[in-house]
Amino acid sequence: MSGRCLLSGEVLNTRALWKNLLLECRHPLERCSDIDYSVKHIFAPHLMADIHIRESATTSRPRTKPPPKAHHVHVPYAYNPSDDGTDENLLILLHGLGDTEVPFTRLGRQLKLPQTATLALRAPEQVPFLYEQAYQWYPSFDPLGEVLASPNPTPALELLGKVLEHLVHDSAWPPHRIHLFGFAQGGSVVAELGLKWWKDELQKQKESSSEPRPLGSIVSVSGPLLSYPTPSTVCPTPLLVFHRLPPAEMAFSTGDIAAFSKGYGKFVEVKMRGADGMPRSREEWEPIMRFWSERLGKRQTDGLYEVMSGSTV
């Protein structure tokens, strides 16, 4: 997040002043409660036309997974198993600044991705002086309301890293079946989390000669990286970045795009015109749904079938 808020010199000490300040920032409250998430018809059969199914060895992983445990997650969340009774994939959804997990819980349900459970998480920190359901993944403002030019997402990444470890070790989710989706501030966090997970996996490889395990995929909507990655080995997790073109307030710079390319070896950029916010139409959702359709795994009765794309990233 970048931007600047101008103050009259008065100390912010009331909820009303703080809320007005947030609304004057370059990135206002990234709420999604007023967006129509009716996307159930977007996952259309024609999106699967160029997908090839490859059968792999029979898996010993359970068809259904135990839900995450609250004492391991440490933030409010909503978990929903797959509607079709087979939990082969897990989609983790992170909201934007000033929002909660509630609209993203609804989004996960309405997507109805096949054989995919969903986990929507609430950010750990309440936005200061805004005494309502408004949360942030990391501190975004200084005490006078100035937007932090270089926010530090480390506490959120450490929290989410522990959540991932819990899901892998206690709920039997293999990392390559875990997919991340984030909007705005949540999008920045999932992009940073993918890099941190891969860096940690490479470190484990050095210490124990274990094979590094990338995550399944990442989708960031209007969420730039907060760092400029300099990895020794680029992260192989497929990444899709959806963003708005200028004059949108949250349009990406060339530096934002370069940072993604530096950190991720498989990078898809989707640029759309229109106002800031989540994808709203079939046209805007289609590249995201196609991206998922090429990467979600599918389990059949006689074994595990992996979804293989007919095109390259």
C-alpha positions in Angstrom: 0.0 0.0 0.0 1.3 3.4 -0.8 -0.3 6.9 -0.7 -0.5 9.9 1.5 -3.2 11.4 3.8 -3.2 15.1 4.5 -4.1 16.3 8.0 -4.9 19.6 9.4 -2.3 19.1 12.2 -4.9 18.0 14.7 -4.4 14.8 16.6 -6.7 12.1 15.5 -8.6 10.9 18.5 -12.1 10.2 17.3 -13.7 7.4 15.3 -15.3 9.9 12.8 -12.0 11.7 12.0 -10.1 8.4 11.6 -12.8 7.0 9.3 -12.7 10.2 7.1 -9.0 9.9 7.0 -9.1 6.3 5.7 -11.6 7.3 3.0 -9.3 10.1 1.8 -6.3 7.7 1.3 -5.1 6.5 -2.1 -6.3 3.0 -1.0 -9.5 3.5 0.9 -11.1 0.7 2.9 -10.9 -2.3 0.7 -14.4 -3.6 1.5 -16.2 -6.1 -0.6 -19.5 -6.4 1.2 -21.3 -4.4 -1.5 -20.0 -6.4 -4.5 -22.1 -9.0 -6.1 -20.4 -12.4 -5.9 -22.9 -14.2 -8.0 -20.3 -16.2 -10.0 -21.9 -19.6 -10.0 -22.5 -19.6 -13.7 -18.9 -18.4 -14.6 -17.3 -21.9 -14.2 -18.7 -22.9 -17.5 -18.0 -26.2 -19.4 -16.2 -24.4 -22.2 -13.5 -23.3 -19.8 -12.5 -27.0 -19.4 -12.3 -27.6 -23.1 -8.5 -27.5 -23.3 -7.8 -29.4 -20.1 -6.3 -32.9 -20.2 -6.6 -35.3 -17.3 -3.7 -37.6 -16.3 -4.1 -40.4 -13.9 -1.4 -40.8 -11.3 -0.7 -43.3 -8.6 -3.4 -44.1 -6.1 -3.2 -41.8 -3.2 -3.4 -42.7 0.5 -4.7 -39.2 1.4 -8.2 -39.2 2.8 -11.1 -38.1 0.5 -12.3 -35.7 3.1 -10.1 -33.6 5.4 -10.5 -32.7 9.0 -11.3 -29.0 9.4 -8.6 -26.7 10.9 -8.4 -26.3 14.6 -9.0 -22.9 16.2 -6.1 -23.2 18.5 -3.8 -23.6 15.5 -5.3 -20.8 13.4 -5.4 -18.0 16.0 -7.7 -15.8 14.0 -11.4 -16.1 13.2 -12.1 -18.1 10.1 -14.8 -20.0 8.2 -14.1 -23.4 6.7 -16.3 -25.1 4.2 -15.7 -28.6 2.8 -16.3 -29.2 -0.9 -19.9 -29.4 -1.9 -19.3 -32.6 -3.8 -17.9 -34.5 -0.8 -14.3 -34.7 -2.1 -11.7 -32.4 -0.6 -8.9 -32.6 -3.1 -8.0 -28.9 -3.1 -8.1 -26.1 -0.5 -8.7 -22.5 -1.5 -7.6 -20.0 1.2 -9.1 -16.5 0.8 -7.8 -13.3 2.4 -9.8 -10.1 2.4 -8.6 -6.5 2.0 -8.0 -3.6 4.3 -10.9 -2.8 6.5 -12.9 -5.9 5.7 -13.6 -9.2 7.3 -13.7 -12.9 6.3 -17.5 -12.8 5.9 -17.8 -11.8 2.2 -15.0 -14.1 1.2 -16.7 -17.0 2.9 -19.6 -16.3 0.7 -17.4 -15.9 -2.3 -15.8 -19.3 -1.7 -19.2 -21.0 -1.5 -20.5 -19.3 -4.7 -17.4 -20.2 -6.7 -18.3 -23.9 -6.3 -14.9 -25.1 -7.5 -15.0 -28.8 -8.0 -13.5 -30.9 -5.2 -12.4 -27.8 -3.5 -12.8 -26.8 0.2 -12.5 -23.2 1.2 -11.0 -21.4 4.1 -11.6 -17.7 4.6 -9.4 -16.0 7.3 -9.9 -12.7 9.1 -6.9 -10.5 9.5 -5.4 -10.3 13.0 -5.5 -6.6 13.6 -8.4 -4.2 13.9 -8.0 -0.9 12.1 -7.1 1.6 14.8 -9.8 4.0 16.0 -12.4 2.4 13.7 -14.6 0.7 16.2 -16.4 -1.6 13.8 -15.7 -4.9 11.9 -12.7 -3.5 10.0 -9.4 -5.4 10.0 -5.9 -5.2 8.6 -3.2 -7.8 7.9 -0.4 -5.5 9.0 -0.1 -2.0 10.4 -0.9 0.4 7.6 -0.9 3.8 9.2 1.3 5.7 11.7 -0.3 7.4 14.8 -1.0 10.6 12.8 -2.7 8.7 10.0 0.0 8.8 7.4 0.0 5.7 5.2 3.2 3.7 5.9 5.4 3.8 2.8 7.1 0.5 3.8 4.7 -1.6 5.8 6.0 -4.8 7.5 3.9 -7.9 6.8 6.2 -10.2 8.8 3.8 -10.9 11.7 1.0 -11.8 9.2 3.3 -14.1 7.2 4.5 -15.9 10.3 0.9 -16.4 11.4 -0.2 -17.7 8.0 2.9 -19.9 7.8 1.8 -21.6 11.0 -1.6 -22.1 9.5 -0.2 -23.7 6.4 2.0 -26.0 8.6 -1.1 -27.0 10.5 -3.1 -27.7 7.4 -0.2 -29.8 5.9 0.7 -31.8 9.0 -2.6 -32.1 10.9 -5.3 -31.9 8.1 -3.4 -33.9 5.4 -3.4 -31.2 2.8 -0.3 -31.6 0.5 1.2 -28.1 -0.3 0.6 -28.5 -4.0 -3.2 -28.8 -3.3 -3.3 -25.6 -1.4 -4.3 -22.5 -3.4 -4.2 -18.9 -2.2 -6.5 -16.0 -3.2 -6.3 -12.4 -1.9 -7.7 -9.0 -2.6 -5.8 -5.8 -2.3 -3.9 -6.0 1.1 -4.8 -9.7 1.2 -3.4 -10.0 -2.3 -0.1 -8.6 -1.2 0.0 -11.0 1.7 -0.7 -14.1 -0.4 2.0 -13.1 -2.9 4.5 -12.5 -0.1 3.4 -15.7 1.6 4.1 -17.8 -1.5 7.7 -16.5 -1.6 8.2 -17.0 2.1 6.9 -20.6 1.9 9.2 -21.4 -1.0 12.2 -19.8 0.7 11.5 -21.9 3.8 11.2 -25.0 1.7 14.6 -24.4 0.1 16.1 -23.9 3.6 14.6 -27.3 4.7 16.2 -28.9 1.6 19.6 -27.6 2.7 19.1 -28.9 6.2 17.6 -32.3 5.5 17.9 -32.9 1.8 14.1 -33.0 1.6 12.4 -32.2 -1.7 11.0 -28.6 -1.7 7.2 -28.5 -2.0 5.7 -25.4 -3.7 2.1 -24.4 -3.1 -0.6 -25.1 -5.8 -1.3 -21.6 -7.1 -1.8 -18.0 -6.1 -4.2 -15.3 -7.3 -3.6 -11.7 -6.2 -6.3 -9.2 -7.1 -4.9 -5.6 -6.9 -2.3 -6.6 -4.4 1.3 -5.7 -5.2 4.3 -7.3 -3.6 5.6 -5.3 -0.6 9.2 -6.3 -1.2 11.4 -6.7 -4.2 12.4 -10.3 -4.3 15.9 -11.5 -5.0 15.6 -15.3 -4.7 18.4 -17.6 -5.6 15.7 -19.9 -7.1 12.5 -18.4 -8.3 9.3 -19.7 -6.8 7.7 -22.3 -9.1 4.1 -21.7 -7.8 1.9 -20.4 -10.6 0.8 -16.9 -9.9 -2.0 -14.9 -11.5 -2.1 -11.1 -10.9 -5.3 -9.3 -11.7 -5.1 -5.5 -11.7 -6.8 -2.4 -13.1 -5.4 -0.1 -15.7 -4.9 3.6 -15.1 -6.5 5.9 -14.2 -7.7 3.4 -11.5 -6.4 4.4 -8.1 -4.9 0.9 -7.5 -3.3 0.5 -10.9 0.1 -1.2 -10.8 3.3 0.4 -11.8 5.9 -1.2 -14.1 8.0 -1.8 -10.9 5.1 -3.7 -9.4 5.0 -6.1 -12.4 8.8 -6.4 -12.5 8.8 -7.5 -8.8 6.3 -10.3 -9.6 8.4 -11.5 -12.5 11.5 -11.5 -10.4 10.0 -13.7 -7.7 7.8 -16.1 -9.6 8.8 -18.3 -12.6 5.2 -18.8 -13.7 3.5 -15.5 -13.8 0.2 -14.5 -15.6 -0.8 -10.9 -15.7 -4.5 -9.9 -16.3 -5.2 -6.2 -16.9 -8.7 -4.9 -16.9 -10.3 -1.4 -17.3 -12.8 -0.2 -14.8 -13.1 1.0 -11.3 -11.1 -0.4 -8.4 -12.4 -3.5 -6.7 -12.9 -7.2 -7.1 -13.8 -8.7 -10.5 -17.4 -8.1 -11.2 -18.4 -9.6 -14.5 -18.1 -12.9 -16.3 -15.4 -11.4 -18.5 -13.4 -10.3 -15.5 -13.7 -13.6 -13.7 -13.1 -15.9 -16.7 -9.2 -15.7 -16.7 -9.2 -16.5 -13.0 -11.5 -19.4 -13.4 -9.5 -20.7 -16.4 -6.3 -20.4 -14.3 -7.8 -22.5 -11.6 -9.3 -25.0 -14.0 -5.8 -25.7 -15.3 -4.3 -26.2 -11.8 -6.9 -27.8 -9.5 -6.4 -31.5 -8.9 -9.3 -34.0 -9.5 -9.7 -37.3 -7.7 -11.6 -40.2 -9.2 -12.9 -43.4 -7.7 -9.9 -45.5 -9.0 -7.2 -43.1 -8.2 -6.0 -39.5 -8.2 -6.2 -37.6 -11.5 -4.1 -34.5 -11.9 -5.3 -31.6 -14.0 -2.8 -30.8 -16.7 -3.0 -27.7 -18.8 -2.9 -27.8 -22.6 -1.1 -24.5 -22.6 1.9 -23.1 -20.9 2.1 -20.2 -18.5 
